[in-house]
Amino acid sequence: MPTDTFAAMRQSIIDGAPDQAGSLAKQALEQGIAPLEAIDHGFVPGMSEVGEQFAQHKIFLPDMLASAEAMKAAMGVLEPELARQGGERPRAGVVVLGTAKGDIHEIGKTLVGTLLTAHGFRVHDLGVDVTGERFAATAREVAADVVGVSALLTTTMRGQRSVIETLEREGLRPRVKVIVGGAPVTRRWAEEIGADGYGKDAQSAVALVKSLVESPAVAESDRIQPEESAVSHK
Amino acid sequence: MRPKLEILDHALVKRIFEEAFALLASTGVKVGTPAALDLLASGGARVGDGVARIPESLVRHALETVPREFFLYDRAGHAAVHYGGDDVHFDPGSSCLNILDADTQQPRPAQADDLAQMVQVTEMLPQYAAQSTAMVCNDVPSEIGDWYRLLLVLWYSSKPIVTGAFSVPTLRTMIALLAADSGGNEALKKKPRAIFDVCPSPPLNWSEFASQNLIELARAGVPAELISMPLAGATAPVTLAGAIVQHAAESLAGITIHQLASPGAPVVWGGAPAIFDMSTGNAPMGAIETAMLDLGCAQVGKSLGLPTHAYLVASDARLIDAQAGAESGSSAFLGALAGINMISGAGMLDFLACHSIEKLVIDAEAIASAQRLLEGIFPRTDTLALGMFAQTGLSGDFLKLKETRALFRKEQHFPSSVTDRSGDANTPDLHTRARQRVRELLENYQRPSITPEVEEALLAVARREAKIAGFEQLPGIAVREHASVAS
């Protein structure tokens, strides 16, 4: 039985059909399929297929976003059940995203967030015009592995540097990787301000985050624990 | 006749206006500065939560006071760029970070010396009616970078300038530099040498700085060029027609703020729209749909009788290759045929991230051809051919006719050595020819004679502002006695 169900789940993600994905997730629970089974054998393979097709230019960003929405719908059903059973889906990592202070451009950053979510990361999107202090506070609060700062203007690129400086000042820098992106941002700029990486586009940002999170430099013990010292800092 | 291209039929233009006015009145526009909101409210807009809902009547009133034409002036005070009608001018693209290194053919961060060279080459090429503040100078602190680009252009050029500011204090410094160059604020207002690009943020957002910028420019009497940049499919409707509606609404809102601040101040219906690449998330400037958006947006502005601008002649190729030539050449022709008053973008590569002086001279070839195309085909002799046949009969010998000698220079455009018509198998490749041409132009360049008073006035502003930023040098300013601020 599950093979057909898993195939339908996979297809609902490829089709970018949130209603279908959501109801398949509900059905699975009703049929007693373990949530983690449904995720790992049904929905995630769909997202992997979507990623491959995207890389081959067979599907495009709007298709990818629809698939991400479908994934979200399925997870919305499965995660509470998973939590109820006392489990949690292993996270690829925790990422805090935002656009630098003074900059109100968000499309690139939002795209990165959507793709990271679809790839299993927990993403906290702070929106636009975000100060270094807010990046730092959120990174601490959610135990971020990676902070991503976007800037579309040559004038707001400096905000990326100040986020790094704030993270350093607050003692978070050794445990949080910082990535930067945005139209005027270059690898050279990323190096100059001491960022850990730079993504030319949303796809390469996902690959970058994966490689950074997997990098041994951020050992499990070095990651910030949730809420750690959040009080002492207020 | 002069050839002309329109891309929208009149019924579609009408619908674009209907929807643009409906957007302004119902959805409204975000406006970031209280001064602009107050102006709009005083004119009858409904204002709340930083959003202005602007009635059509208020926009129509603003459109009545906008000048239908104006000029930019060169250093000598001659009218050199005519914004209005179907006149077409070109200028290099602006404010990019990298330059394609002529030796390595790889992008690298641009320096003040690169901008100085580009200004000099632009100065030598008649295809470019105006200069632009083309490159961010990476050896100049970013705090002073905006006005420093303008200083370099003023230092090395006599042509009008397309520029822009990224903050209000910088805008004031730039206006101070222009006033120093023109001999005072009133002289600048009377004969403006520069126009400032002002960009709303898509969709429908005149940010704090952009709206403040509009008001400052209007009151200073310095022309403003509205650069609405809908990104079709991302920050604007995916349909080209829908993105043109958004462009119209943003531009109409900008004009309304601008004219409320100072009725009759010069303003241009410009833009840098693009489609959104659904694979990469980039904004391809060389895409045909991007050019179609530019033409559609400009046509909407022209239907109001307004001066127009567009961003064309840029390519997304990373190197100077056939793609660069095809994209830049075709959009130069399209823009020229559309009768767009100022077409910015020449020289640029890689989604506006990289400039190239070699590409600038190559683009000048395409632009010269486009300019020839615009001259069109028309009778230059009493009879079109009969008079000449009366002399030659069937001999076919037209070369020695006096008409041939008298008219061939008018009929035929003579490209530079960048265009290969030699038929010689040993002709160097395009990149080599372009480099050679750049060298020749730089060798023949002569700095305009600027009076010592004007130089001193420019440097006084520059020294004052550089010192505030703690900067001691003036890189790219080649005159030895002025090379240092410390004096």
Interface residues (C-beta under 8 A of the other chain):
Chain A: F54 H57 F60 L61 P62 I104 H105 I107 G108 L111 L153 T154 T155 M157 R158 A183 P184 T186 R188 D201 A202 Q203
Chain B: S95 L97 N98 P109 V136 S142 G145 F166 S167 S201 N205 S207 L231 G233 A234 T235 F276 M278 S279 T280 G281 N282 F351 A353
